[in-house]
Amino acid sequence: MKLVDQKGNQYFFELSTEERSVLFDIVGLYPLSPSPRYGINRTISDNDGDTNEDQALLEEALMDYRMEQRQRIHKLFNQNESSDNWQQTKSGYRLELSRVEVEWLLQVLNDIRVGSWYALGCPEDHKKPSLDESTQSLLPYHWSMDACCYFQMVFLSVTLQS
């Protein structure tokens, strides 16, 4: 994937068929972040509220937010419908995104990457597991972390250049 053109706040990326497929697979994982990682933190002086009720409100707001993001993802990455953002080319695909869409995709990819990290048990270092039966179920999380990193680096390099 590479940036092939920029016109103002519009970016044009070229992706191979395989890169497009991986990007579709990755964003299809959203939301991967577990809800428990977000929690209400009260200090001793915060005695006036019910922490459990506040936590329930937070989780409901996060669920609503994730549903909205999921709908945006579906609109941009639905393979069954035509999208103004995607054009097929001789070498693969061209993706047109605004700066706002690039920044939004960075957030989505980061949520997926962090969710994968949590699913792996929050490892200190990102090492590939050995390929035995006990770690087979973790391989998709390693894969998604690496794939998210790849796309994040491309999108970050674009936002930092402009």
C-alpha positions, 0 to 999 in steps of 0.5 A, spaced: 500 500 500 502 506 498 500 513 497 500 515 489 496 522 490 494 527 494 489 533 492 488 538 498 485 533 504 484 528 499 489 522 499 489 516 494 492 510 496 494 504 491 493 497 494 494 490 491 488 485 491 492 482 497 493 488 501 485 490 500 483 483 502 487 483 508 485 490 510 478 488 509 479 482 514 482 487 519 477 492 519 472 486 520 475 484 527 472 491 529 470 492 535 476 487 538 477 491 544 474 488 551 470 493 555 473 491 561 479 495 560 475 501 560 473 503 568 470 508 572 476 510 577 473 513 583 477 517 589 476 517 596 473 524 595 468 522 590 462 519 594 456 522 591 456 517 585 454 510 584 460 507 581 456 501 578 451 505 575 456 510 572 460 503 569 454 501 566 453 508 563 460 508 560 459 501 557 452 503 554 456 509 551 461 505 549 457 500 546 453 505 542 460 508 540 462 501 537 456 500 533 456 507 530 463 505 528 461 499 525 456 502 521 462 507 518 466 501 517 461 497 513 459 503 509 466 504 507 468 496 506 462 493 504 464 488 498 457 487 496 456 495 494 459 500 490 463 505 494 465 512 491 472 510 495 474 504 492 476 503 484 479 497 481 485 498 477 489 494 473 494 493 478 489 492 484 485 498 487 485 505 489 482 508 495 480 515 496 480 517 503 479 524 506 484 526 512 478 525 517 477 518 514 485 517 515 485 519 522 478 515 523 481 509 520 488 510 524 483 510 531 479 503 528 486 500 527 489 502 533 483 499 537 483 492 533 491 492 535 490 494 542 484 489 542 489 483 540 494 485 545 489 484 550 487 478 547 494 475 548 495 477 555 498 484 554 505 481 553 511 486 554 514 484 548 511 482 541 514 475 540 511 470 535 509 464 539 511 457 537 507 453 533 504 448 537 497 446 539 497 450 545 498 457 541 494 456 535 488 460 537 493 466 539 496 466 532 490 470 529 491 476 534 499 476 532 497 476 525 492 482 526 497 486 530 502 486 525 497 487 519 494 493 523 501 496 524 503 495 517 497 499 515 497 504 521 505 506 519 502 508 512 497 512 514 501 515 519 506 517 514 501 520 510 498 525 516 505 526 518 507 529 511 502 534 511 
